[in-house]
Amino acid sequence: MAEKAKVAIFISGRGSNMAALLYASLLSDSAFEVVLVAANDPEAEGLALAEAEGVSTFALSHKGMVRSDHDAAMEKAARDAGADYIVLAGYMRILTDEFATRWEGRMLNIHPSLLPKYPGLDTHQRAIDAGDSHGGVSVHLVTPELDAGEVLGQVKVAIRQGETADSLAERVRFAEHQLYPRVVSEYVGRENDPEFLLSKVRELALALPQCHERESHGSPGWRAGSEKSGKYFAYFNDQHHGSEHVAVLVKTGSMDELLDLVEAQPQAYFKPAYYGASGWIGVILNRPGLDWNHVADWLERSWRSVAPKSATKLMDAADQF
């Protein structure tokens, strides 16, 4: 069974979305587990609920603290808990740009409007005043710009005649509790989805000069050079030959390097059947916290080992700009 992604949830109050996430995480098909619930208010009601369910908690009032210092304390608590992702669930603090940047792609938020409409506050009243037919809720990635990250999922909620902001908010909250756990599970579950991992590797590989894709023994592979005489520099490995890993196979400089990497970092590398004897190493993709820049570096290095000089000269020239 694939390892579940570890999630820290930040709250400021009663934590109804946190509760929806926590109980969804206990279902057998959930892709995540909640390792921490943290709050900027020690009296936040959601903390007691988390504690009752055996989830670790952390609380630190932001009052009297510099924003960056409070962010650092919250972040440290998340990292100490082993969190791969941070999920904001009614967390009423604007995070520093530095914090948001460090967790780029690994921090999610929920917002009570159909983004990009109505970022910020008073979303329900603004939708009613504008004469919209629907309000709703969006789950998005957190970026330094407020409520501007990629939208991962939305639910529309009809605005009825005579609707008030309070009555609309009540029904939107039901939609929030359905949407947030599903989107979080789908998003963090991508790290174990072979189709998603293949699409990322394909994008990185085909961005290299004079590269084309060709299947090899039933698996996608990428070659440098012409269609006729190109040489393979990477293969996609989806749990082949009894392996538990989804990986990209790339060329190392020597067998000694391969064995040293596998011994030192078995969570990141393995010696693949058949290919390993020729100095190919498996870079494991289905693991939390994968650094795609690191994967890109391996692909470029492997590509350089077989690419025509005309192609590497182009790459070297491009790197100077």
C-alpha positions in Angstrom: 0.0 0.0 0.0 1.3 3.5 -0.9 2.5 5.6 1.9 0.0 8.3 2.8 1.1 12.0 2.5 1.5 13.7 5.8 -0.6 16.9 6.2 -0.5 19.7 8.8 -3.7 21.7 9.2 -3.6 25.3 10.3 -6.8 26.8 11.9 -7.9 29.8 13.9 -11.3 28.9 15.3 -13.8 26.0 15.5 -12.2 24.1 12.7 -15.2 22.7 10.9 -13.2 22.2 7.6 -10.4 20.7 9.7 -12.8 18.2 11.1 -14.1 17.3 7.6 -10.4 16.7 6.6 -9.5 14.8 9.7 -12.4 12.3 9.4 -11.9 11.9 5.7 -8.3 11.0 6.4 -9.4 8.1 8.4 -11.2 6.5 5.4 -9.3 3.5 3.9 -9.0 5.1 0.5 -7.6 8.5 1.7 -4.3 9.6 0.3 -3.3 11.6 3.3 -3.1 11.5 7.1 -3.3 14.4 9.5 -0.1 14.7 11.6 -0.7 18.1 13.2 -3.4 20.6 13.8 -1.9 24.0 14.6 -3.6 27.3 15.6 -2.7 30.9 16.1 -5.2 31.0 19.0 -4.6 28.6 22.0 -8.4 28.8 22.6 -9.4 27.7 19.1 -12.2 25.1 19.5 -10.7 22.8 16.8 -7.7 22.0 18.9 -9.8 20.1 21.4 -11.5 18.1 18.6 -8.1 17.1 17.2 -6.8 16.1 20.6 -9.8 14.0 21.2 -9.0 12.1 18.0 -5.4 11.6 19.0 -3.9 14.1 16.6 -0.9 16.2 17.7 -1.6 19.9 18.2 0.4 23.1 18.5 -0.9 26.5 19.5 0.9 29.9 19.6 -0.9 33.3 19.8 0.3 35.7 17.2 -0.4 38.7 19.5 2.7 40.7 20.2 4.8 38.8 17.7 6.4 39.9 14.5 4.6 38.2 11.6 7.7 36.5 10.3 8.5 35.1 13.8 5.1 33.7 14.2 5.2 32.1 10.7 8.6 30.6 11.6 7.2 29.0 14.7 4.1 27.6 12.9 6.3 26.3 10.1 8.7 24.6 12.5 5.8 22.8 14.2 4.7 21.5 10.8 8.2 20.4 9.8 8.8 18.8 13.2 5.6 16.8 12.7 6.9 15.5 9.4 4.4 17.3 7.2 4.7 17.1 3.5 1.8 19.6 3.0 0.2 22.4 4.9 -3.6 22.8 4.5 -5.1 26.1 5.7 -8.6 25.6 7.1 -10.0 28.8 8.4 -6.6 30.1 9.2 -7.1 33.9 9.6 -3.5 35.0 9.1 -1.9 36.4 6.0 1.4 34.5 5.6 4.6 36.2 4.6 5.7 35.9 1.0 8.8 33.9 2.1 6.6 31.3 3.9 4.3 30.9 0.9 7.3 30.6 -1.5 9.0 27.9 0.6 5.8 25.8 0.4 5.0 26.5 -3.2 2.9 23.7 -4.6 2.6 22.1 -1.1 0.2 24.5 0.7 -3.5 24.6 0.0 -6.3 26.9 1.1 -10.1 27.1 0.8 -11.9 30.3 -0.1 -15.7 31.0 -0.1 -16.1 32.3 -3.6 -15.8 31.1 -7.2 -12.3 32.4 -7.7 -11.0 34.5 -9.5 -14.2 36.3 -8.4 -14.2 38.0 -5.0 -10.8 37.4 -3.4 -10.5 38.6 0.1 -13.4 39.2 2.6 -17.2 39.6 2.4 -17.4 37.2 -0.5 -21.0 36.2 0.0 -22.4 39.7 0.2 -20.3 40.8 -2.8 -21.8 38.0 -4.9 -25.3 38.9 -3.8 -24.8 42.6 -4.5 -23.5 41.8 -7.9 -26.6 39.9 -8.8 -24.8 36.6 -9.4 -26.8 33.5 -9.8 -24.3 31.4 -7.8 -21.8 31.8 -5.0 -19.6 28.9 -4.1 -16.2 27.7 -2.8 -12.8 27.2 -4.3 -9.7 25.2 -3.2 -6.5 26.7 -4.5 -2.8 26.6 -4.1 -1.3 29.3 -1.9 1.0 31.9 -3.4 2.4 35.2 -2.1 -0.5 37.0 -3.9 -3.7 36.7 -1.9 -6.2 34.1 -3.2 -4.4 34.0 -6.6 -3.0 30.5 -6.7 -4.1 27.8 -9.2 -7.6 26.7 -8.5 -7.8 22.9 -7.9 -11.5 22.5 -7.5 -14.8 24.4 -7.1 -18.5 23.9 -6.2 -21.2 26.3 -7.1 -24.0 27.1 -4.7 -27.2 28.8 -6.0 -28.1 32.2 -4.7 -31.8 32.2 -3.9 -34.3 35.0 -4.0 -34.0 37.0 -0.7 -30.6 35.4 0.1 -28.6 36.9 2.9 -24.8 36.6 3.3 -25.4 34.4 6.4 -27.8 32.0 4.8 -25.6 31.7 1.7 -22.5 31.1 4.0 -24.3 28.3 5.8 -25.0 26.4 2.6 -21.6 27.1 1.2 -20.1 25.5 4.3 -21.8 22.2 3.4 -20.1 22.4 0.0 -16.8 23.2 1.6 -16.9 20.0 3.7 -17.5 17.9 0.6 -15.0 19.6 -1.6 -11.9 20.1 0.6 -11.2 16.5 1.6 -11.7 15.3 -2.0 -9.4 17.9 -3.5 -6.7 17.5 -0.9 -6.7 13.7 -1.3 -6.6 13.9 -5.1 -3.9 16.5 -5.1 -1.5 14.9 -2.6 -2.3 11.4 -4.1 -0.7 12.5 -7.4 2.7 11.6 -6.0 1.6 7.9 -6.3 -0.2 8.2 -9.6 1.8 6.7 -12.4 0.0 8.7 -15.1 0.7 12.0 -13.4 4.4 11.1 -12.8 4.8 10.0 -16.4 3.3 13.3 -17.6 5.9 15.2 -15.5 8.8 13.2 -16.7 7.7 13.4 -20.3 7.4 17.2 -20.0 10.9 17.5 -18.6 12.5 15.0 -21.1 10.9 16.5 -24.2 12.1 20.0 -23.2 15.7 18.9 -23.9 17.1 19.6 -27.4 16.9 16.9 -30.1 14.8 14.6 -27.9 12.1 12.3 -28.9 10.0 9.6 -27.2 10.0 5.9 -28.2 8.6 2.9 -26.4 11.1 0.3 -25.3 9.9 -3.2 -24.1 6.5 -1.7 -23.4 7.7 1.3 -21.5 8.1 4.9 -22.5 11.6 5.9 -23.2 13.4 9.1 -24.4 16.2 9.3 -26.9 18.7 12.0 -27.8 19.6 12.6 -31.4 17.8 11.8 -34.6 14.8 9.4 -34.9 17.0 7.0 -36.9 20.2 7.0 -34.8 19.2 8.5 -31.4 20.3 6.9 -28.1 18.2 6.3 -25.0 19.0 8.4 -22.0 15.9 7.7 -19.8 13.1 5.1 -19.3 9.9 5.3 -17.3 9.6 2.4 -14.9 6.1 1.6 -13.5 6.7 -1.1 -10.9 8.3 -3.3 -13.5 10.0 -6.7 -12.7 8.5 -6.9 -9.2 9.7 -3.4 -8.2 7.5 -1.4 -5.8 8.8 1.8 -7.3 7.5 4.2 -10.0 10.8 5.6 -11.3 12.7 7.2 -14.1 15.8 5.3 -15.1 18.9 7.4 -16.0 22.6 6.8 -16.6 25.2 7.2 -13.9 28.9 7.8 -14.4 30.0 4.5 -13.0 28.8 1.4 -11.2 30.6 2.7 -8.1 28.5 5.9 -8.2 25.3 3.8 -8.6 26.0 1.6 -5.7 27.1 4.5 -3.5 23.9 6.4 -4.2 21.7 3.4 -3.6 23.4 2.6 -0.3 23.4 6.2 1.0 19.8 7.1 -0.1 17.7 4.0 -0.5 14.6 6.2 -0.2 15.5 8.0 -3.4 17.4 5.5 -5.6 17.5 1.8 -6.4 19.4 -0.5 -8.8 16.9 -1.6 -11.4 16.7 -5.2 -12.7 18.5 -5.7 -16.0 19.4 -2.0 -16.5 21.3 -1.7 -13.3 24.1 -4.0 -14.6 24.8 -1.4 -17.2 25.1 1.5 -14.8 21.5 2.8 -15.0 19.9 4.0 -11.7 16.3 4.3 -10.7 15.3 7.7 -9.4 12.2 7.0 -7.3 9.3 9.2 -8.1 6.5 7.9 -5.9 7.7 9.4 -2.6 6.7 12.4 -0.6 8.6 15.6 -1.1 10.0 14.7 -4.5 12.1 17.6 -5.9 11.3 17.8 -9.6 14.3 20.1 -10.2 16.4 17.2 -9.0 14.7 14.9 -11.5 15.3 17.5 -14.3 19.0 17.6 -13.4 19.3 13.9 -13.7 17.5 13.8 -17.0 19.8 16.6 -18.4 22.9 14.8 -17.1 21.8 11.5 -18.6 20.9 13.3 -21.9 24.3 14.9 -22.1 26.0 11.5 -21.8 24.5 10.4 -25.2 23.4 13.6 -27.0 25.2 14.7 -30.2 27.7 17.4 -29.7 25.6 19.7 -31.9 22.8 19.4 -29.3 25.0 19.9 -26.2 26.6 23.0 -27.8 23.1 24.5 -28.2 22.3 23.8 -24.6 25.6 25.3 -23.4 24.9 28.4 -25.5 21.4 28.7 -24.1 22.7 28.3 -20.5 24.9 31.4 -20.9 21.8 33.7 -21.2 
